[in-house]
Amino acid sequence: MQVNNNIRILLPFLVIGLLFGCGGSGGSTPDGDTDAPDQEETLDQEEAVQCISGVAARPLPVAADETFDLGPYLMQPKPDSIVVMWRTLEAADGLVEYGLDEALGSSTGHQDSLLIHEVTLTGLTPDTRYFYRVASAGVTSAMHHFHTAPEAGQPFRIAAWGDNQNGPDVFATVLQGIAGAHPYFLLGVGDHVQDGKDAELWKTQLFGPARALFHEVAFYAAIGNHEKNASHLYDLYSYPHTDDIDNHESFYSFTYGNAFFLVINTNLIFFPVVDYETEISTWLREQVASPEAQNATWRIALAHEPGYAEAWGDGSCTYEGYLPVREFLMPLLEEHHFHAYLSGHTHGYERGMTGGGMAYFVTGGGGGGLDAWCLDWPTTTVAHYEHHFLSMEFGCDQLAIEALYPDGARFDWLTLSRSDYGQIVDQGPVADLPPPVINSDSPTLQDR
């Protein structure tokens, strides 16, 4: 591993996101890989969508509304629909009012008496800002906003982070940086609470600190080991169902704009220690080869555990990444030209590139105690153990991924090319980073 060795240099301004020309060429297909795997079903030339250059900065007001116990918060944004959720302290009915301005004008809801309210709004216009508010038992929230997803094939920007458990105060500063990046939606790579079976932690460690941001920006997440497969996760999240697999909302996929996202529960990935197929491995093979994946310009997988890790706990090197991810999942993703694999579990930032041309990122710096570096992987090029988040811009021709401190200062980046799989157009870090050192404040292995 090459670790840069001088001083950390902070940018004197807030980095809102990489801005670059997309240069969408007329008549191009959504899949820009010149040697992508053959597919039985691909888009016809006349069905191809021309990518519109540039990513607009959506307005993002951030103000916490504590009318209800949790939320309202947003899930599953699509071009024509979105899910609105909130939790009340007592069972009640639920109503969402929404429209293109503060007059609202449309509403939908339920009459059942529930604690957790999940309302799907349909018939919406793509890439459009809506006003909304929610009501239960005669009590109405403040006014908030959501954006529908852009049309298929269009560019956008997101933010990603992981492992904010047990660090709500630090997480709050990370969230401020994320808000400054103006993401279209959010990705979490797991361990968002310390103990998923403790109901109160979902409020104090995730939905409470993120309340203001979650009012306005939808959230997708992978499950981590600390969520403990608890029922609270499945009750509070609303994700696409995978009917062929138990724990079906911890394995799912979705498309957004010009990208395909595959979300994986690495707690249940145990192969290829033995050579056999399971319902999970079969589903994964189907997903990576699907027309939805292969017709997308960009393909991203996310899960909690990394394939490669250079740090752990007190620097004892008892963890070097998860073998099934390294030997089964990552090669499968490479084979089908996935551009990046995002994970957490290790508390810090790491970046590398597999031999098959896929970038990988550890983004476990969301708020938990930081880990200590202890070993080298030859494929890992940057290791930096600070709290941070990722900003990812999915352009027409380039995928730009930035690593940012909570104050928005950029310390590393990687830009990939659409036209040549695995080609690095540009990369960081901003300046030489300090060498990894043993961190005396690192958590014990029992806390991990």
N, C-alpha and C positions, 0 to 999 in steps of 0.2 A: 504493500500500500504506500502511495505517496501522500504524505501528510505535510501540508505547508506549514512553515516553521517560524515565521517572524511575529508580527503583531496583528491583532485584530483591528480593522479599520471600519468604523461605522460611517455610512453615508449621512450627510448632513440634512437629508430631506426624507420625507415619507415616500416609500416606493409604492405606488398604487398598482402597478402591473406592467409587464413588458408590453410596449406598443411597437408593432412592426407591421409592415405591409404584407397582406395575405396574398395579393396578386391572383385571386381566383380566375383561372382561365376559362373562357366560355367552352361549354361542351365537355368538360372534364367529368369523369365519374367520381363518385364519393370516395372510392378506394384508390388511393394514390400509389400503392405498392406496385412496383413493376414486376415483381416475381412472387406475388401472393399465392397461397395455395389455391388450386383449382376448386371451384364450387359448382354444385349442380344448379344453383339458382343465384343469378346476379342481376343487377339492375340493367335494363335495356338502355341503350345510349340515349333514346329520347326521354327516358325517365330520370336521367341524371340531373342533379340540382347544382346550379352554379353557385359557388360560395361567394358571399359578399365580403369584401375586404374590410378589415377592422373590427374591433370589438367595442361596442358602445359602453360608456360608463353609466350604469343604471343609478338613479338616485337611491340613496340608502339612509333614510332617517333612522336613528337608533335611540329609542327611548323606552325604558322598561315600563310595562303596564302590569300592575299587580292586582287587577280586578279579580282574577281567578287564581286558584292554587298553582296551576301550571298553564303556560300558554297565554293566548293562542299561539300555536306554532304550525309550521307548514311542512308537508311531505309530498313526495311523488309529483313534482311539477312536470306537466306534459304540455304540448302545444294547445290542447283544448280542454284540459282539466287540471285540478290540483286538490289535495287533501288538506283540510284544516282540522286541527285537533286542539283540545284543551281539557283540563281536569278541574272539576269542582269538588268542594269539600263534602257536599251532600248530593245525593242522586237527584237529577233534574233533567228537564228537557233541554234541547239544544237547537240554536238557530244561527245561521251565518247569513248576514246581509252583505251584499257586494255590488259593485258597479264601477263604471269608468271615472266617476268623480264622487265627491262627498255626498251627493244626493242618493248614491247607491242605486236602488231601484229593483234589484233582484234578491231573492232569498231562497234558501233551502235549509232543511234541518230534520229533526226527529222529535217525536213525542214521547219516546221511551224515557224512563227515569234512569239515568246513567251517571257514573262518576267520571268516566273517560269518554269524551265526545269525539267522534270521528265522522266528519261530513265531507263528502266528495262533491266538488263543484264541477259541472260539466257544461259543454256548449260554449266554451270560452274561445277567445281569439288569440292566435299564436303571438308570442313576443309582445305582449301587451301588459301595461301596468294597470292593476285594479286596486281600488280601495275596498276594505272589508272591516267588519267588526262582528263579534260573536255575542250571543246572549243566552243565559240560562236562568230559569226561575225569576224572570223579570229583571235581572241584573245584566247590564250591557258593558262590554269592554270599551276601551278607547278605539279610535280609528287607526287601522294599520294598512299595509299594502302588500301585494304580492305581484310577481311577474310570471306570466306563463312562459313555457319554454319556447325557444325559437323553432322555426321550421327545420325539418331534417336537412342536414348538410351544412348548417350555418355555424360560424365560429362563436366562441363564448369564453368566459373566464370563471374559474372556481378557486376555492381555497380548501386545503386539507391539513389535518393534524391528527395526533393520537396521544394516548397516555396522559390525559389530564387528571386522572384519578388522584385523590388526596392532595390536590393543589389548586383549590378554587381561586385563591387570590392571584396566583401566577396566571392561571387560566384566564382570568378576567383581563389581564394585560394582553395576552395572546389574542383574545377576542377583539380587543380594540384595534390591534394591527390587522386582523382579518377584515373587520369592517372597513378599514381604510383601503383595502385592496378591491372593494366593490365586487365581490364574487356573485355569480348568477345562482350558484347553489354551493353547498358545503359537503365535504367528504370527511368522515371520521374513520380511523383505522383501528378503533377498539380501545378497551380499557378506559372507558369514559366515566366509570365509577369504580371505587375500590372493592366493593362487595355488592354485586348485582342483586343479591337476595335481601339486602337492607333497603327497604322501600324509601326511606328518607334521603338516602344518598343520591337518588336519581334527581331530587330537587336541589340539594345543597351542592352537588359536584358537577351537574350537567345542566339541567333545565333552568336552574336558578341563575348561575353566572351567565348563561347564554340567552336568557329570557329576551332581552331587547333585540338581539340579532335574529333569534328564531322567529320573532314576530314577522320579520320581513324577508327572510331567506330560508329556503327549504334545506333539509338535512338528510343525507344518506349516510349509513354507517355499517361497518363490519363489526362482528362480535369479537370481543377479546376474552381472554381467560378470566379476567376479573368480573365480567358480567355473569359468569357462572351459569349460563344458560337459564337465567331466572325468568319467571313468568312476567316480571315487571317489564323486561325488554320487549317481549312480544305484545304486551298490553299498550305500551307507550309509543312504540314504533309502528308505522304503517308502511310496509314494503311489499313489492310484488311477491305473489305466492308461487312457490315451486312445489307443485303437488306430488312430485315423484320422490321427494326427500322429506324425512322427518326434520323437525326444526326448520320448516320451509322458508321462514323469513330471514334465516341466517345464510342461505344460499339464494342468490337472485341475480338478475341482470337487468339492465335498462339501457335505452339509448337516449341521448340528449344532444340536440344539434348535430354536429358532425362526428360524434364519438359514441363508442360502445363501452359500457362499464360492466365488469364481472366482479361480483362481491362474493367472497368465499369464507367459510367458517373453518379456519385451520385447526380448531379444536377437534375436528372430526376427520382430518386428513391423516391417514396412517400408512398409506402405501407409498412407494413400491417396495416396502420391506419384504413383502411376499408378492408374487406375480399373479394377481387375480383382479377381476373387475368387481366393483361395487356399484350400487345405485348412484353414489356420489361421483366416482370416476367416470361412469358412463355419462352422467349429466354434464360433467365438465367437458368431456370430449365433444359432446353435442353442442355445447355453448360456444366453444372457441372456433368451431368450424361452421357455425350457423351463418346464414345470409346476413342477419342483423349485424354480426360481428365483422364479417369479411367485407360487407358493403360500406362500412364506416371508414372515414378517413383515419381516425385514431382509435386504438384499442387499449384500454387500461384495465388492469386487474388490481384489486385491493383486498387485503386480508390483514389479520393482526400479526402473525409471526413472519419474520423475514427468513429468506433462505441463507443469507450471510449476515453475520453480526460480529462486530469487533469489540464490543464492550458489554459489560454486565456488572451489576451490583457493586461490589467492593473491588472489582478488578481481578476476581479470582479465576476468570476464564472458564467457568463451568457451563457457559452457553456460547455457542458459536454460530447460531442459526439453526433452523429446523430442517432436519434431513429430508423428510418427505417433500417439503417445499423446494429444496435445492435439487433433489434428484428426480422428482416426478413433475411437480407443478410448473416450475420455471422452464424446463425443457419443452413441456407441452405448450406453454404460452409462446415460447420462441418459435416453435414449429409453425404456429399460426400467426406469426408476426404481430404479437402484442408489443406495444411500444414501451410500456412501463408497468412495473409492479410496485405498488405502494404498500408499506407495512409499518408497524410500530414495534411494541414489545420491548425493544431496547430503547432506553430513554436518552435520546439524543438524535443527531442527524448523521446519516451516512448515505453516500451516493456511489454507485458503481455501474458497470456495464457487463452483462454476461457475454460469454464467448459467442453466443448466437445473435447478439445485436440488440438485446432488450435492456433498457435502463432499469435500475432498481433504486428505490429510495426507502430509507428508514426515517420516518417522521414522528418519532416518539417524544417530542419535546413540548407537549401541550400544557404541562404544569406539574407533573410528578417529579419526584427527586431524580436528579441526573445520574446516569451511569458512568462507569470508569472504563477507559480504553484498556485493552490487554492483549490484542493479537492482530495480525495482519492477514487480510484476504487479498490475493494479488489482483482480483477484479474490482476491489473497492478503491476509489481514488480520493475521496474526501470523507473525513470523519471529524465531527465537530459536536461537542456535547454541551449545547446551550438550549434554552427554551426557544421555540421557533414555530413557524408554520410554513406551508408551501402555497404559493400562488401559481396556478397553471392556466396558461392561455392557449386554447385550442384554435389555432389559426387555420387559414385555408391551406397553406403550404408548410407551416412550421408549427411545432409544439414547443412552447417555451415554458420551462419550469423554474421558478425562483424559490430559494430558501431565504426566509426573512426573519429577523429578530422581532420580538413583540412590538418594538417601536417602528417597525416597517422598514428598517435598514436592511438592504440585501447583502448577504455574505457569500452566496453561491448561486449558480444557475447552470442550466443545461438546455440547449436548443437542438431539437431533432428535425430532420428533413422528412417531408412527406414522400418525395420522389425517390428516395434511396433509403430503404429500411436499414436502420442501425447507424446511419450517418450522423455524426455530431457536427452541427453547423457552428456552434459556439458553446463555450463552457467557462465556468468560473474556476476558482473563487475570485471575489473582488480583489483580495490581496492575500498575502500569506497568512494563514490562520495559525494560532498557537498550537504547538504539539499537544496531543492528548495526554492528560495526566490523571493520576489516581485522584479521585474526588472524595475527600474525607466525609462529605455530607451525603454520599450515595446511600440509597436504601439497602437494607440487608436483603439477602436472597429470600428470606421468609416473607418479605413484603411484596415480592414480585410475583 
